[in-house]
Amino acid sequence: MSTQSAVRNGSLPHPPYRLPVLGDLIGVDPRTPLQDSTVLAGRLGPMFEREILGRRFVFASGADVVGELCDEKRFEKFLPPGVENLRDIGADGLFTAYSHEPNWQRAHDLLRPAFTAGAMRGYHEIMVDVADDLIEHWESRSRSGTSTDVSSDMTKLTLETIGRTGFSYTFGSFARAEPHPFVAAMVGALTYNQRRALLSIPAFAKPLFARSDRRYAHNKQYLADVLADVVRTRRRSSEEFSDLLQIMMDAAKDADNPNALSEANIGYQILTFLIAGHETTSGALSFALYYLANHPEVFERARAEVDEVWGTGKPQFGQVPKLRYVRRVLDESLRLWPTVPAFGRGAREATVIGDDYRMAAGDWAVVLVTALHRDPVWGEHPNDFDPDNFLPDRIKARPAHVYKPFGTGERACIGRQFAIHEAVLVLGTILQRFDLQADPSYRLKVQERLTMMPTGFRVQPTVRT
């Protein structure tokens, strides 16, 4: 698949101090390329380029330009280098498939019914059970007076949730002092592929990266081993199941099912859901808890809503979407820190966008969601945390395409409703049961591994009295 430059006329602004061969390497931190690009978007405008060691990346962040790129008649999903590299582990799974590959459409059509609003009812009790595991863990922290790493705990929770709901498989997350080894292997694989997207390594320099290559090979094999264990566990079971895995396995046995997937592709879909199904939601929960812990007035307003809607009991399925203010807290957290911070768009045919940016068929640009969500269309203070940005009248006053935490078009996140229900349920549960004390000296630090995640953020949970 081509990864040629996105704009033909060569007139795009770029960072100052471009160097021969190295390009715009000055100021590039391989740990935070998207955060760096977000800062540049504020200086360089709605569409700009960065050239790194011969690779050219074109970024779009302005509301008008992104509106054009989100037009499904003119553009389609494109895999930028960081995502394309993940085909090494995800192949033609839902997230990493090229749009022309048949297994993408087959898997989408086969699994879409499992992610409707009605299907959420079947997952609700499992989500509540996993939230109870978190409650027990935080109650022990409350008794001992010790703080807890929020991102680590949210990762345990969301991995356990997708494991149990999608595959009836438990990782025993809260029985472990540290996250499951699957998490370390996943983070290692994502980070490796993101950094390789920036660096084009010549043959003579490859021995310098032999150690990281070996580590990646180990992580890749471990992910494959977990995948095999999920399938092996299912085949050994005599129980009846109706989860994602069973839907795919039953279709594979039906010769008349046009959406049947091969065994290899079922494996890629399992890995896609295990990674995407927990990594993005854990980040969203972690950012939301950061803002709740650091905005007492928002915390109290959200808690008051939980008390009014849920009372003191466990939430019923129909009560979760009634937490409208809690949902606005989640939406605003995703605005400031979309856990999938960018997505690629490729031109279906020759076209012109924005201020005479000419694109040929197959040319591409990266929509920088972190910058789009800070466009002036969001008001005079787009960097401020304000859940009321998602009041109905404000939503109606903005173009729909300026809020894109789940991607866009036919390739947008299939699990959006699942993630929202889980996240609102968990936030409501925490608000109902705990007071949170954050370290006042902590300043938000964000780790990039294709997704976004707070790092080093700890809270002291105290059982609410």
For each residue, the residues with C-beta under 8 A, 3 or more apart:
1: 79 84 98
2: 362
3: 55 80 81 84 364
4: 362 363 364
5: 8 49 56 58 363
6: 49 56 58 359 363 364 365
7: 10 11 12 47 49 58 357 358 359 363 365
8: 5 358 359 360 363
9: 356 357 358
10: 7
11: 7 356
12: 7 47 48 49 58 357
13: 44 45 48 49
14: 18 24 44 48 49 50 51
15: 18 24 26 27 40 44 50
16:
17: 24 26 27
18: 14 15 23 24 51
19: 22 23 24 25 26
20:
21: 53 54
22: 19 25 26 53
23: 18 19 50 51 52 53 54 55
24: 14 15 17 18 19 27 28 50 51 52
25: 19 22 28 52 53
26: 15 17 19 22
27: 15 17 24 36
28: 24 25 33 36 50 52 198
29: 32 33 36
30: 33 195 198 199
31: 447 448
32: 29 35 36 446 448
33: 28 29 30 36 37 194 198 448
34: 37 38 341 342 368 370 448 452
35: 32 38 39 370 446 448
36: 27 28 29 32 33 39 40
37: 33 34 40 41 50 59 368 371
38: 34 35 41 42 61 368 370 371 374
39: 35 36 42 43
40: 15 36 37 43 44 48 50 59
41: 37 38 44 45 46 48 59 61 368 371
42: 38 39 371 374
43: 39 40
44: 13 14 15 40 41 48
45: 13 41 48 62
46: 41 60 61 62 63 64 65 354
47: 7 12 58 59 60 61 62 65 354 355 357 365
48: 12 13 14 40 41 44 45 58 59
49: 5 6 7 12 13 14 56 57 58 59
50: 14 15 23 24 28 37 40 56 57 59
51: 14 18 23 24 54 55 56 57
52: 23 24 25 28 55 57 198 199
53: 21 22 23 25 198 199 200
54: 21 23 51 200
55: 3 23 51 52 81 197 198 200
56: 5 6 49 50 51
57: 49 50 51 52 80 366
58: 5 6 7 12 47 48 49 364 365 366
59: 37 40 41 47 48 49 50 342 365 366 367 368 371
60: 46 47 65 66 69 345 354 365 366 367 368
61: 38 41 46 47 65 66 367 368 371 372 375
62: 45 46 47 65 66 354 372 375
63: 46 66 67 372 375 377 399 401 402
64: 46 67 68 354
65: 46 47 60 61 62 68 69 353 354 357
66: 60 61 62 63 69 70 367 372 401 402 404
67: 63 64 70 71 399 401 402
68: 64 65 71 74 75 353 354
69: 60 65 66 75 345 353 365 367
70: 66 67 75 345 367 401 404 408 409
71: 67 68 74 75
72: 75 76 409 410
73: 348
74: 68 71 347 348 349 351
75: 68 69 70 71 72 345 346 347 348
76: 72 99 345 346 348 409 411
77: 99 343 344 345 346 407 409 410 411
78: 344 345 346 364
79: 1 83 84 87 96 98 344
80: 3 57 83 84 197 342 344 364 366
81: 3 55 84 85 197
82: 85 86 193 194 197 450
83: 79 80 86 95 96 344 450
84: 1 3 79 80 81 87 96 197
85: 81 82 88 193 194 196 197
86: 82 83 89 90 95 96 189 190 193 450
87: 79 84 90 91 92 96
88: 85 193 220
89: 86 189 220 223 271
90: 86 87 93 95 96 268 271 272 275
91: 87 96 97 264 265 268
92: 87 96 97 98 101 103 104 265 268
93: 90 96 97 107 265 268 269 271 272
94: 97 104 107 108 111 269 272 273 276 414
95: 83 86 90 272 276
96: 79 83 84 86 87 90 91 92 93 268 272
97: 91 92 93 94 101 103 104 107
98: 1 79 92 101 104
99: 76 77 104 411
100:
101: 92 97 98 104
102: 105 106
103: 92 97 106 107 261 262 265
104: 92 94 97 98 99 101 107 108 411
105: 102 108 109
106: 102 103 109 110 258 259 260 261
107: 93 94 97 103 104 110 111 248 259 261 265 269
108: 94 104 105 111 112 410 414
109: 105 106 112 259
110: 106 107 247 248 251 257 259 260 261
111: 94 107 108 114 115 244 247 248 269 414
112: 108 109 115 116 414
113: 116 119
114: 111 119 243 244 247
115: 111 112 119 414 415 416 417 418
116: 112 113 119 120 417
117: 120 417
118: 121
119: 113 114 115 116 122 123
120: 116 117 123 124 317 417 418 421
121: 118 124 317
122: 119 242
123: 119 120 126 127 165 418 421 422
124: 120 121 127 128 317 320 421 425
125: 128 129
126: 123 129 130 161 164 165
127: 123 124 130 131 161 165 421 422 425 426
128: 124 125 131 132 314 315 425 429
129: 125 126 132 133 164
130: 126 127 133 134 157 160 161 164
131: 127 128 134 135 157 425 426 429
132: 128 129 135 136
133: 129 130 136 137 157 160 173 174
134: 130 131 137 138 153 156 157 174 426 429 430
135: 131 132 138 139 429 433
136: 132 133 139 140 174
137: 133 134 140 141 148 153 174
138: 134 135 141 142 148 153 430 433 434 461
139: 135 136 142 143 461 463
140: 136 137 143 144
141: 137 138 144 146 147 148 460 461
142: 138 139 145 434 461 462 463
143: 139 140
144: 140 141
145: 142 460
146: 141 460
147: 141 439 458 459 460
148: 137 138 141 152 153 458 459 460 461
149: 152 153 456 457 458
150: 153 154 286 289 290 454 457 458 459
151: 154 155 282 283 286 453 454 455 457
152: 148 149 155 156 178 179
153: 134 137 138 148 149 150 156 157
154: 150 151 157 158 281 282 283 285 286 289 426
155: 151 152 158 159 179 183 278 279 282
156: 134 152 153 159 160 173 174 176 179 180
157: 130 131 133 134 153 154 160 161 173 282 285 426
158: 154 155 161 162 277 278 279 281 282 285 422
159: 155 156 162 163 171 173 179 180 182 183 274 278 282
160: 130 133 156 157 163 164 170 171 173 174
161: 126 127 130 157 158 164 165 278 281 422
162: 158 159 165 166 167 273 274 277 278
163: 159 160 166 167 169 170 171 274
164: 126 129 130 160 161 167 168 169 170
165: 123 126 127 161 162 243 244 418
166: 162 163 243 244 245 273 274 277
167: 162 163 164 230 234 243 244 245 270 273 274
168: 164 234 237 239 241 243 245
169: 163 164 230 233 234
170: 160 163 164
171: 159 160 163 180 182
172: 175 176 180
173: 133 156 157 159 160 176 179 180
174: 133 134 136 137 156 160
175: 172
176: 156 172 173 179 180
177:
178: 152
179: 152 155 156 159 173 176 183 184
180: 156 159 171 172 173 176 183
181: 184 185 222
182: 159 171 185 186 222 223 226 274
183: 155 159 179 180 186 187
184: 179 181 187 188 219
185: 181 182 188 189 218 219 220 222 223 226
186: 182 183 189 190 219 223 275 279
187: 183 184 190 191 449
188: 184 185 191 192 215 216 219
189: 86 89 185 186 192 193 216 219 220 223
190: 86 186 187 193 194 275 279 449 450 451
191: 187 188 194 195 449 450
192: 188 189 195 196 212 215 216 219
193: 82 85 86 88 189 190 196 197 450
194: 33 82 85 190 191 197 198 448 449 450
195: 30 191 192 198 199
196: 85 192 193 199 201
197: 55 80 81 82 84 85 193 194
198: 28 30 33 52 53 55 194 195
199: 30 52 53 195 196
200: 53 54 55
201: 196 205 206 209
202: 205 206
203: 206
204:
205: 201 202 208 209
206: 201 202 203 209 210 213
207: 210
208: 205
209: 201 205 206 212 213
210: 206 207 213 214
211: 214 215
212: 192 209 215 216
213: 206 209 210 216 217
214: 210 211 217 218
215: 188 192 211 212 218 219
216: 188 189 192 212 213 219 220
217: 213 214 220 221
218: 185 214 215 221 222
219: 184 185 186 188 189 192 215 216 222 223
220: 88 89 185 189 216 217 223 224
221: 217 218 224 225
222: 181 182 185 218 219 225 226
223: 89 182 185 186 189 219 220 226 227 271
224: 220 221 227 228
225: 221 222 228 229
226: 182 185 222 223 229 230 274
227: 223 224 230 231 267 270 271 274
228: 224 225 231 232 267
229: 225 226 232 233
230: 167 169 226 227 233 234 245 270 274
231: 227 228 234 235 245 266 267 270
232: 228 229 235 236
233: 169 229 230 236 237
234: 167 168 169 230 231 237 241 245 246 249
235: 231 232
236: 232 233
237: 168 233 234 241
238:
239: 168
240:
241: 168 234 237 245 246
242: 122 246 247
243: 114 165 166 167 168 246 247
244: 111 114 165 166 167 247 248 269 273
245: 166 167 168 230 231 234 241 248 249 266 270
246: 234 241 242 243 249 250
247: 110 111 114 242 243 244 250 251
248: 107 110 111 244 245 251 252 261 266 269
249: 234 245 246 252 253 266
250: 246 247 253 254
251: 110 247 248 254 257 259 260 261
252: 248 249 260 261 262 263 266
253: 249 250
254: 250 251 257 260
255: 260
256:
257: 110 251 254 260
258: 106
259: 106 107 109 110 251
260: 106 110 251 252 254 255 257
261: 103 106 107 110 248 251 252 265 266 269
262: 103 252 265 266
263: 252 266 267
264: 91 267 268
265: 91 92 93 103 107 261 262 268 269
266: 231 245 248 249 252 261 262 263 269 270
267: 227 228 231 263 264 270 271
268: 90 91 92 93 96 264 265 271 272
269: 93 94 107 111 244 248 261 265 266 272 273
270: 167 227 230 231 245 266 267 273 274
271: 89 90 93 223 227 267 268 274 275
272: 90 93 94 95 96 268 269 275 276 277
273: 94 162 166 167 244 269 270 276 277 415
274: 159 162 163 166 167 182 226 227 230 270 271 277 278
275: 90 186 190 271 272 278 279
276: 94 95 272 273 279 280 413 415
277: 158 162 166 272 273 274 280 281 415 418 419
278: 155 158 159 161 162 274 275 281 282
279: 155 158 186 190 275 276 282 283 339 451 453
280: 276 277 283 284 339 340 413 419 451
281: 154 158 161 277 278 284 285 339 419 422 423
282: 151 154 155 157 158 159 278 279 285 286 453
283: 151 154 279 280 286 287 337 339 451 452 453 454
284: 280 281 287 288 330 333 334 339 405 419 423
285: 154 157 158 281 282 288 289 423 426 427
286: 150 151 154 282 283 289 290 453 454 457
287: 283 284 290 291 333 334 336 337 339 452 454
288: 284 285 291 292 329 330 333 423 427
289: 150 154 285 286 292 293 427 430 436 457 459
290: 150 286 287 293 294 333 438 444 454 457
291: 287 288 294 295 298 329 332 333 336 385
292: 288 289 295 298 299 302 329 427 431 436
293: 289 290 299 436 437 438 459
294: 290 291 438
295: 291 292 298 299 385
296: 299 300
297: 300 301
298: 291 292 295 301 302 329 385 387
299: 292 293 295 296 302 303 431 436
300: 296 297 303 304
301: 297 298 304 305 325
302: 292 298 299 305 306 323 325 326 329 427 431
303: 299 300 306 307 431 432
304: 300 301 307 308
305: 301 302 308 309 323 324 325 326
306: 302 303 309 310 323 326 428 431 432
307: 303 304 310 311 432
308: 304 305
309: 305 306 319 322 323
310: 306 307 313 315 319 323 428 432
311: 307
312: 432
313: 310
314: 128
315: 128 310 319 320 425 428 429
316: 319 320
317: 120 121 124 320
318: 321 322
319: 309 310 315 316 322 323
320: 124 315 316 317 323 421 424 425 428
321: 318 324 327 421 424
322: 309 318 319
323: 302 305 306 309 310 319 320 326 327 424 427 428
324: 305 321 327 328
325: 301 302 305 328 329 387
326: 302 305 306 323 329 330 424 427 428 431
327: 321 323 324 330 331 390 420 424
328: 324 325 331 332 387 388 389 390 391
329: 288 291 292 298 302 325 326 332 333 387 427
330: 284 288 326 327 333 334 420 423 424 427
331: 327 328 334 335 387 389 390 403
332: 291 328 329 335 336 385 386 387 389 390
333: 284 287 288 290 291 329 330 336 337 385
334: 284 287 330 331 337 338 339 405
335: 331 332 338 373 378 389 403 405
336: 287 291 332 333 373 374 383 385
337: 283 287 333 334 341 370 446 452 454
338: 334 335 341 369 370 373 404 405 452
339: 279 280 281 283 284 287 334 405 451 452 453
340: 280 343 369 405 406 407 413 450 451 452
341: 34 337 338 368 369 370 448 451 452
342: 34 59 80 366 367 368 369 370
343: 77 340 366 367 369 404 407 408
344: 77 78 79 80 83 364 365 366 367
345: 60 69 70 75 76 77 78 364 365 366 367 408
346: 75 76 77 78 362 363 364
347: 74 75 350 351 359 360 361 362 363 364
348: 73 74 75 76 361
349: 74 361
350: 347 358 359 360 361
351: 74 347 358 359
352: 356 357 358 359
353: 65 68 69 357 359
354: 46 47 60 62 64 65 68 357
355: 47
356: 9 11 352
357: 7 9 12 47 65 352 353 354
358: 7 8 9 350 351 352
359: 6 7 8 347 350 351 352 353 363 365
360: 8 347 350 363
361: 347 348 349 350
362: 2 4 346 347
363: 4 5 6 7 8 346 347 359 360
364: 3 4 6 58 78 80 344 345 346 347
365: 6 7 47 58 59 60 69 344 345 359
366: 57 58 59 60 80 342 343 344 345
367: 59 60 61 66 69 70 342 343 344 345 372 404 408
368: 34 37 38 41 59 60 61 341 342 371 372
369: 338 340 341 342 343 372 373 404 405
370: 34 35 38 337 338 341 342 373 374 452
371: 37 38 41 42 59 61 368 374 375
372: 61 62 63 66 367 368 369 375 402 404
373: 335 336 338 369 370 378 382 402 403 404 405
374: 38 42 336 370 371 378 382 383
375: 61 62 63 371 372 378 382 402
376: 379 382
377: 63 398 399 402
378: 335 373 374 375 382 389 398 402
379: 376 382 389
380:
381: 384 386
382: 373 374 375 376 378 379
383: 336 374
384: 381
385: 291 295 298 332 333 336
386: 332 381 389
387: 298 325 328 329 331 332 390
388: 328 391 394
389: 328 331 332 335 378 379 386 394
390: 327 328 331 332 387 394 395
391: 328 388 394 395
392: 395 396
393: 396 397
394: 388 389 390 391 397 398
395: 390 391 392 398
396: 392 393
397: 393 394
398: 377 378 394 395 402 403
399: 63 67 377 402
400: 403
401: 63 66 67 70 404 408
402: 63 66 67 372 373 375 377 378 398 399
403: 331 335 373 398 400
404: 66 70 338 343 367 369 372 373 401 407 408
405: 284 334 335 338 339 340 369 373
406: 340 412 413 416 419
407: 77 340 343 404 411 412 413
408: 70 343 345 367 401 404 411 412
409: 70 72 76 77 412
410: 72 77 108
411: 76 77 99 104 407 408
412: 406 407 408 409 416
413: 276 280 340 406 407 416 419
414: 94 108 111 112 115
415: 115 273 276 277 418 419
416: 115 406 412 413 419 420
417: 115 116 117 120 420 421
418: 115 120 123 165 277 415 421 422
419: 277 280 281 284 406 413 415 416 422 423
420: 327 330 416 417 423 424
421: 120 123 124 127 320 321 417 418 424 425
422: 123 127 158 161 281 418 419 425 426
423: 281 284 285 288 330 419 420 426 427
424: 320 321 323 326 327 330 420 421 427 428
425: 124 127 128 131 315 320 421 422 428 429
426: 127 131 134 154 157 285 422 423 429 430
427: 285 288 289 292 302 323 326 329 330 423 424 430 431
428: 306 310 315 320 323 326 424 425 431 432
429: 128 131 134 135 315 425 426 432 433
430: 134 138 289 426 427 433 434 436 461
431: 292 299 302 303 306 326 427 428 434
432: 303 306 307 310 312 428 429 464
433: 135 138 429 430 463 464
434: 138 142 430 431 461 462 463 464
435: 461 462 463 464
436: 289 292 293 299 430 459 460 461 462
437: 293 459 460 462
438: 290 293 294 442 457 458 459 460
439: 147 442 458
440:
441:
442: 438 439 456 457 458
443:
444: 290 454 457
445: 454 455 456 457
446: 32 35 337 452 453 454 455
447: 31 452 453 454 455
448: 31 32 33 34 35 194 341 451 452
449: 187 190 191 194 453
450: 82 83 86 190 191 193 194 340
451: 190 279 280 283 339 340 341 448
452: 34 283 287 337 338 339 340 341 370 446 447 448
453: 151 279 282 283 286 339 446 447 449
454: 150 151 283 286 287 290 337 444 445 446 447 457
455: 151 445 446 447
456: 149 442 445
457: 149 150 151 286 289 290 438 442 444 445 454
458: 147 148 149 150 438 439 442
459: 147 148 150 289 293 436 437 438
460: 141 145 146 147 148 436 437 438
461: 138 139 141 142 148 430 434 435 436
462: 142 434 435 436 437
463: 139 142 433 434 435
464: 432 433 434 435
465:
